[in-house]
Amino acid sequence: VSGRARAIAVIAPSWDQGRWARRLAALDPDRPVAVAPSPEAEGAAYAAVWMPPAGALTAMTNLELILNLGAGVDHLLADPALPDVPIVRQVGPDLGQRMAEHVALHALIHLRGHLGFAAQQAGRVWRPLAGPRADQVTVGIMGYGAMGRACAEKLAAIGFRLAGWTRTPQADPLAELFAGEGELEAFLARTEILVCLLPATPQTRGLLDARLFARLKRDGRFGAPALIAAGRGATQVEADILACLDDGTLAAASLDVFETEPLPASSPLWGHPRVAITPHCAADSHPDELAAGVIGQIAAFERGGADALRHVVDRALGY
Ligand code: OXD
């Protein structure tokens, strides 16, 4: 409608859409914000989405830009009818801070053998266990983008030694970085606590399997390695995680993501004494924190077009 700002549609049916819409409208009062499904949402230029139902974006004939309200875009890219407009995702400091809190907590849980103490407490057992210090243990981060870097900062402050694995070669004073398939072996050979933040792409599907866990470092002060998975469940083979926990290839695991979510009640992971489970909330998106970034991206797009956008998704790479 001429004279009116181009509208935003909020399409996030598994979240509190009204709250996102109210927050976006409060920050950009001249711009209509509509919650889907509605004719207003269907006519909007901008789609602010989290796991939109299949077809919801195809129906938006005025669509110019998709703003993914989380970091991962695997579910968007799985839609064969996804409109050919730019997609931006969340990569900012808020999600980085949350992910870093989660990863630092779980790295310390494994460093200090806390799952063992929890089991002892349940049995009223008083038995001190001494392990290594953080500076004697290497945490290896697979997926060393903005979130991986945020984790590295917190882990370095605690004293951990750090390694990172990336798709293309990078350098970082905080961590020894390894790139690509060719350097995966060297990365795994020094990693004692493996943190996986990788997106789900055809290249990462099922990467965390028994063969990979067997290549982690196990002859240091830390002993058998631990896994912290907080990227996407599609990157892991849960049957292998269980088998490796049971045969000692892995000492323990912290899992925030799963092959099937919610994790089915029948999964043996739930009751495993050396598994810590969280329900995919390591780095949740909060409208109060992220709405300003969404509005900022739209303002940049209206001023400078697609070239002015940040954190644009590369469809071929899948993130
Ligand atoms: C995300 C997530 O992708 O929370 O942001 O999984």
Boltz pocket constraint, residues with backbone or C-beta under 6 A from the ligand:
constraints:
  - pocket:
      binder: B
      contacts: [[A, 69], [A, 70], [A, 71], [A, 72], [A, 73], [A, 231], [A, 280], [A, 283], [A, 284], [A, 285]]
      max_distance: 6.0
